Structures are given as C-alpha cells and as structure tokens.
Amino acid sequence: MNTNATSKPLVVAAVGGNALLREDQKGTIAEQAANVEQCANELVNIISAGNQLLLTHGNGPQVGLIMLRDSYPGAVIPPMPLYIYNAETQG
C-alpha cells in the first residue's frame, strides 16, 4: 500500500511548443517570456485549486526553429541529427 498516495486529482501539462510560441507570433524573446508568464499563472491556478501537477516539456516549435536556422546556406554549424536538436532544447 502506498502511504504517499493522495486523493488530489492529477493534472498533466505539457509546457513548451505552443505554450511558448504561438502560430501568430514571430518568436521573439519578449513574446516567449509573456507566454511563459501566462502559462505559469495558469499552472499556479491548477495547484491553487487543490490539484497535483505533473509537468512535461513539448518542444516541437523550438526544435523546428533550430533545424531551420542550421539549414540556411552559409550556416556556421552543420545540420545535426534530430536527437541532438531535442537535447539542445530540453534544458
């Protein structure tokens, strides 16, 4: 029997991807920072409502931007395998 079990509902949230960069945005740092702040406020609301929260990271748009950047002619860094781009964005 798990003595650490709780009766609080579990909410699983993937943060990254569209939570950080929206389709109608350019992807500036200011836009991403505002999106993170809004997302963080929503996560606080989930916890404040008495839920458990499990966070995971979805990083599709960030990986796509890095891959696109490295594919331009004259790029300083040669293209890397997909798993390298994923590792780069997981920090």
Residue pairs with C-beta under 8 A, 6 or more apart in sequence:
6 52
8 50
8 51
8 52
9 50
9 51
9 52
10 51
10 52
10 53
10 54
11 46
11 51
11 52
11 53
11 54
12 54
12 56
13 43
13 46
13 53
13 54
13 55
13 56
14 55
14 56
14 57
14 58
15 39
15 43
15 55
15 56
15 57
15 58
16 57
16 58
16 59
16 60
16 62
16 89
17 58
17 59
17 60
17 61
17 62
18 58
18 61
19 35
19 36
19 39
19 58
20 32
20 35
20 36
20 39
20 61
20 62
21 27
21 31
21 32
21 35
21 61
21 62
21 65
22 31
22 35
25 31
25 35
27 61
27 65
43 53
43 55
46 53
47 53
57 90
59 86
59 89
59 90
62 89
63 82
63 85
63 86
63 88
63 89
66 85
66 88
66 89
67 79
67 82
67 85
69 75
70 77
70 78
70 79
70 80
71 79
